[in-house]
Amino acid sequence: MSNLLSFTHRYTPLKRVTELPPPLPYDPIRCNTCGGVLNPNVQIDFMSKIWVCPFCMGRNQFPTHYAENISETNLPAELIPHFSTVEYELQNLPSTGPPAFIFVIDTSLDQEDLDELKDSLQQVVNLVPEESYVGVVSFGTMIQVHELGFSDMSRSYVFRGDKKYSSSR
C-alpha cells in the first residue's frame, strides 16, 4: 500500500476527477521559506531556473534534476495547469499524528435541508477512523467552533457575526 499526499487548489468532496495524472513517485518540491508546494500557480523564471512561491513570494531554486530538464514546453506534472489535483507517493514519509477532519457547516439552510445535512454528517462521522481528530465549524448569524472529543465537558467558542475581532488574545 503506497502512502499518498494530495495537493489541490480546488476540491469538491466525492466529485470524480477526470484527467488525473498517475501518482508522482517522489516527494513534493517545497518552498524554502513557508513550505508551500510547487504548483501551477507559481511564477517561473526558466532562464534562472527559479520559482516564486505564490504564498510567501519566496524565491526558490529548482532541484538539479528539474533545472536540467524544465522548459516552457517540458513541464513536470505538478506544473501542468489543467491538473487541479496531484498525488505524490511519499518517499520520506513525515512523522504525523492521526488524521484530522474539520467539517464546515452553513446553518442558514431551511429545516428540511438541515435534517438531510444532519443525516449525511452522521453517516460520514461513522466512517471516520476512531483515532481521528474531528472539529466542527458552523456558521449562520454566529460562527461556532466546536471542540469534540470531550464526553465529560464539550467546548464551543462562539463569535458574533457583526463584531470585528483582532488577532490578539
N, C-alpha and C positions, 0 to 999 in steps of 0.2 A: 504494500500500500504506500503510495507516494504522499509526501506532505506538500500541500498546495497552498499558496498565498495568492489571493486575488486582489487586484487593484482596479478600481473603476472610477470614472468621473461621472457616471450616471447609472443608477441601479434601480431596478424595479423588481421587488421580490416575486418569485415564481414566474417571471416573464422569460420565455425561451429566448435565448440569444443565438442568432444565426451568424455565420461567418466568424466564429470564434476560432482563433488560432490554436494549435495544439499547445499544451503546457510547455513553457520555456525551461529547458533543463539546466538552469543556472539561477543564481541569486539575483535579485533586482539591483540595478545601479542606483546608489543613493547619493543625495546631496551631502556634501561635506559639512554644511552649516546646520541644516534643520532636519536632515534625514528623509526629506521628500524623495520620491521615486521618479526616475526618468520616465517621461510620458509624452504623448503627442503635444502637450501644451507648453513644453519648454522652448526657449529660444536657442537656436543652434548656430554657432559660427563654424562652418565647415572648414574654413581656412585654418583657424587656430585650434580646431578640434576641441571646442569648449561648448558647454551647455549652461544655460542660465535657468536656475530653479524658479518656477512661477510663484512659489510660496514666499520665499525669503529673498529672492533676487541674487542669491549666491552664485558665483561663477565656479564651475567645476570642469576639470579635465576629463575627457573620456578615457576609460581604461585603454591600454595599449591595443588590445585585440579589437576594440571598437574603432579607435583612431586610425588604425591601418586600413580599415575596410569601409568606413562610413562615408557616404556622399549623398547629395540630394536625390540621386536615383537608386542608391543602395542603403536602405534604412533597416535597422533591426526591427523586429515585430513590435516592440513596445513603443516605437515612434510612428508607426503607420496610423494615420488619422482615423480610418474607419473602424479600427479595433477599439471599441469602447471598454472592453474588458480584456485583461491579460492575466494568465495564471502562470505562476512560477513554481517549479519543483525545487524547493529549497534544499541547497546542498549543505549549508551550515545552519541547521535549524536552531533559532534562538530559544533560550530557556524562557518559557512563558508560563503563566498560570492558566487556570481554567478559562474556557471561553466566556465572553460577556455578551449579553443581548440587551439592547435598550429599545423599548417599544415607545414610539412617539404617537400619541393618540389625540386626534381632534375631537373634542367632546361637543362641538356645536352642531351635532347632527340631530335629525329627528329621532324619536324614540324607537321606531322600527329599525332604523339603521344602527342605532346604538346597541339594540338587542342582538342584531346579526354580528356586529363587531365583537360583542362580548362572547358569543358562541365561538367565533373564529379564534379569538385570543385564547380561550380555554383549550381549544384543540392544539394550537401552536405551543402553548406553555407545556402541555403534556408531552410534546416531542423534544423539548429542550433537555439536554443531558443534566442529570441530577447535580453534578458538581459545578454547574454554570453559575455565573453571576447574572442576575436579572434586574433590570431597572425599568421604571415606567415614568414617562413624562407625559402629562396630559395637559391640554390647553383648550381654553374657550375664552371666557372673560378673565379667567385667572389661569396662571400657569402653576402646575403642581409637579414637584419632583418627588417620587415615592421611592423610599429605600425599602427593598424587600429582603426577606431572609431572616427577619427577627420575629419569631412567632409570639414571644412574650410582649414585645412592645414595637409596634410598627412606627416608622417615622415618615413624615411628609413635610416638605417645605413648600410653602405657598407664596407666590409672587403676584401682586395685583397687576393687572394689565394696563392700568392707567397711571402707574407710578414709574419714575425713572430711578434706576439703581446704579450705583457706582461699583467698580470692581473691587474697592477696598472693603474689608470686613467690618 
